[in-house]
Structures are given as structure tokens and as C-alpha cells.
Amino acid sequence: MKLKPLIVAGVMSGTSADGIDVAVVRIAPSKGRPTLTLLAHEGFRYPAVLRRAVLVAMNAKTTSTAEMARLNWRLGIAYADAVKATVARHKVQIDLIGCHGQTLYHQAQAASYAGKKFSCTWQAGEAALIAAELGVPVVSNFRPADMAAGGQGAPLVPLLDHVLFADAKRGRVLQNIGGIANLTAIPAGAGIDEEFAFDTGPGNMVMDALAQKLFGKSYDRNGALAAKGRVLDSVVTQMLRDRYFALHPPKTAGREEFGREYAAKFLAACRRESRKPEDALTTATAMTAESIARSFKRFVFDKMQGAPIDYIVSGGGARNATLISILKTRLEPLGCKVTTIETFGLPAEAKEAAAFALMAWMTWHRLPGNVPTATGAKRPAVLGQITYP
């Protein structure tokens, strides 16, 4: 199939379940790898009632088929509204949409169910509604094809990381801090089959849970609350004993590992040491930073071949000044230049949405969108399903 330039809207809603990011990207074929130009980016908060419904559904122990069906369609409406608002504000015409959907459940490791052992995943958001409302095809449901090829269905952003950031002389680590934190490591001069990626653990997830419970805020804006407390080192040490942190990549995590139950356990451990709510939030921030730094030191550092390293942070966590300050303290002695993705001309919240725009473009041209060294898949796979208007 001949590769064509297309204007693609990428749509992303992450494990924080706080809202929707839309990135409109012009993608064109080029020698070696496609070129991307960001045309527009907008963020939309979920209405409070929809966010509550999403959080209740995530990793739910009991629910009804009616609730799941309604949520799937309601999310489709929300995604369609977000794309419509973005293209109207920026007066752009799109050819294609790539929509990740809202992850409600992700089981990367095989487990027994009804007599068979398998892994599985579920991203909600009815693509037919989006396609009908916008009048263009929608690529959705990206993760299953990688899992069917033996992968963990995540992380999928490494394709974009390689296209935008691979460098002949500098090592690059792309650290996204959304609800879950994940990194892509690209050694200097590496091809796409030499980069690797994995989830380092919780990103904003535990911090957000504590900000909501202790302060009635959806998140700790700029890390201002965490800046007022002290780190309870014994709690950080205790919580980093979780088995996930010892697993070798490839590995992926979600609310199943670091959601409500983990946050409650974390808060209980903090309250045994201090009754100050700021101390709990500061400790959660330090724990996220420490889990990232330890992951880099244990699994990445030796593979970067001694080249200078740009450590590039994106996602909502890039706005948390307290978190970034701790990361710099931990990573700069290891030879990393810690910066945020804005330094490279891409808004922190736009990156993952742009990644799914690129994956949709790849799928449209029947090209593989996974990176097997990142997901653990046995082979490259064309990702997603196409829904026509």
C-alpha cells in the first residue's frame, strides 16, 4: 500500500481517569521514519459524574452488563465531543482518528478462567459513535493484537518515542508520568529493535488518591502540598518491597496493582508514622520518584553504553515541581540531564495522544505499531480495529 500523508486526531484517556487529551497531527511518510507535525492539542476534564462511573468500573469486583454497556457508549460520546471541539477550535480537517479508549481492566499475565489460561485487556469507548459523529474512520482497540502475539499489550508509546527522539549520539529516556509511570530507553544510535520500555510503577495514581482523600482535591497542583511535608523514608522502603518492582522487563502495571487497595495500604503505613496529611502526600511523591530512579538504575543504566543521557519527562507528572526536583536529585548523579518534553516542542499532555495518532496512521497503512522489545511480543503486529462512518 502506498503511504499517504494524513491529518490524524489521536485521543487518549489514561489510568488517572481524569479526562481526555486530543492531539491533531499531520503525519507524512519520509525516508527512514514518518514525520509528525503537531497542529493542535486540547485537554478536557471528565464531568464529575462520568469520572466517578469510570473509577467505579475500573477493576470492579462486581458490576452489571448494563452499566458496562452504558459506560462504553457514554465514553464514546465523550471522545466524539472532545474531537469535535478540538477541530472546531483550531479549524482543522481530519482524515482519521486513533482512539485508545479508557482502560477498565488490563491483565498482562496469563491466568485461568473458565478452564483456559490467558491474558486479557479491555478499553471502553464505542468507536462507531465517534466515527458517525466525525464522519471519518476510527482506529481503536490497539492492545489486543499485541497480546495475541504474545506481548503484554503495553507500553505502546515506544513507537512514537523512536520516531521523535532516537539520536545518533545521545541516549534518550522518555519517562511518561500519568496514572502509571512508564519509560522508553533508546541507547545512542539504536534501531527500533534495540530500544526497550516498561512500566516503572505508580505515577500520579497514589498521589492523586491521597490528594483526593486528604485534601479534597483531584490532584496536587504543581506539587505544592507535597512541598510542605516530609518524606517518611521507612514507608518508601516498605512500599517498594512490592513484588512488581523486582520483576524484570517487559512488564506493565495498572490500577490492578497500584489502585484503591494499594493507596489505602500506603496511607495506613504513613499514618503509623505521622498524622500530618502533608507527610503522606510528600511520601507518595517521593515513592513515585524513587521507583522511577531505581528502575532506571537497575534495568536501564548499564544498557545506555556510556553516552550522555537526556531524561525527558512527559505526562501530568511533568507539571509537579516537587516530583521533578526529587527526580533530578536522584538521576543527575547518574549522568542524566532531566528535562521536560516541552524542551523538544511537544506539550507534556499531548505526547500519548500523538502516539495513538501515529499508531492509527500505521494501522491504516497495514504497518505494525508495536515494539516487541518493549511489550514482549513474539513478532511485530498491526494494531487496532478500523470502524468506518
ABEGO torsion letter per residue (X at the ends): XBBBBBBBBBBBBBAAGAEBBBBBBBBBBBBGBBBBBBABBBBBBBBAAAAAAAAAABGBABBBAAAAAAAAAAAAAAAAAAAAAAAAAAGBBBABBBBAEBBABBBABBBBBGGBBBBBBBBBEBAAAAAAAAGBBBBBGAAAAAAAAGBAGOBAAAAAAAAAABBAABBBBBBBBBABBBBBBBBBGBBAAABBBBBAEBBAAAAAAAAAAAAGBABBBGGAAAAABBBBAAAAAAAAABAAAABBOBBBBBAAAABAAAAAAAAAAAAAABABAAAAAAAAAAAAAAAAAAAAAAAAAAAAGGBBBBBBBBEAAAABAAAAAAAAAAAAAAGBBBBBAAAAGBBAAAAAAAAAAAAAAAAAAGBBABBAAAAGBABBBBBEBBBBX
